[in-house]
Amino acid sequence: MFKGLMLCSALTAAGYGLAALPAVQATGLGPLVFALLLGLVLGNTIAGKRITDVAKGLGFASRWLLRTGIVLFGFSLTVQQLTALGARVVILDALVVVTVTVVGYWLGTRWLKLDRDTAILTSAGSAICGAAAVLATESAIRSKPAAASMAVATVVLFGTVAMFTYPALYPLLGWDEGLYGVYIGSTVHEVAQVVAAGGAVGTDALTNAVIVKLVRVMLLVPFLLVVGQLWTRRRKNSTDDQPGNNQLVIPWFAFGFLAIVGLNSVLAIPQVVQEGLVTSGQLAMTMTMAHGSTWLSDPARSIAQPWCEALCAGPLPVCNAYGRGRCGHTPDT
């Protein structure tokens, strides 16, 4: 186990080092992206193929570090933040999540011939909250690590493109800041990308973008419960008789996430401690991606197909957000 964890730690440290470079910081790319890319390169080179005796450590990272990271992610939210959001924001985000998930999965499996795991993981990351949603869904459905790696790469790529493109499009559309903030919060993948894009437009846009994005993050829990049960039923109806395939999948870590949100809402946790816990969660998820990206049987095909799915599904949240936003864009308070 030690050797595998050391491999994940080394890739994670290198990812954080690259993300800390001044030129890289300006792009908004985080260490998770670089850990994924480094693992992808290492796992598909001759040098990487020679690394042995790492299976136990990699398995520990993919299971326990992943779930720990998702639970600690709850320290970034409070119930008070969510109760001030209003019904219209919840309806908007629910429509975005359902539409992107269903249509994205259909496009991925029917048109692009993706395996089901990669299709649902890419859809989950696009619909909810980027890499965190991909990793949480991976644990709930017990997918292959390579599928999660490609889904994370996909949502990070298109989220980064949106982060730079949306502020540039704002002057051309004639929308007010509040409406455009709703648009950003309901379509951009990562929380950090939402903050960057909304802040580049203006204060009103940033406020609405963060509020709408918080609802999408909280929809992760019911999403995991529904998808987990659907995957269990699919396994029961399939002809795959591998041991353990028919076990009921209950994402207990999702309830841990909710418990931490509640704890963070009622306790006055010192800011330094809170930031440390959130950072620890991010570190755990980065180590998970450093592990998950190391073995792909066909890297070029694995990358191209989910990127096509994300590109095809991309207009869906845009249309949803635009339609709902025109009906009333200011979140209820």
Secondary structure by P-SEA (a helix, b strand, c coil): caaaaaaaaaaaaaaaaaaacaaaaaacccaaaaaaaaaaaaaacccccccccaaaaaaaaacaaaaaaaaaccccccaaaaaaccaaaaaaaaaaaaaaaaaaaaaacccccccaaaaaaaaaaaccccaaaaaaaaaaccccaaaaaaaaaaaaaaaaaaaaccccccccccccaaaaaaaaaaccccaaaaaaaaaaacaaaaaaaaaaaaaaaaaaaaaaaaaaaaaaaaaaacccccccccccccaaaaaaaaaaaaaaacccccaaaaaaaaaaaaaaaaaaaaaaacccccaaaaaaaaaaaaaaacaaaaaaaaaaaaacccccc
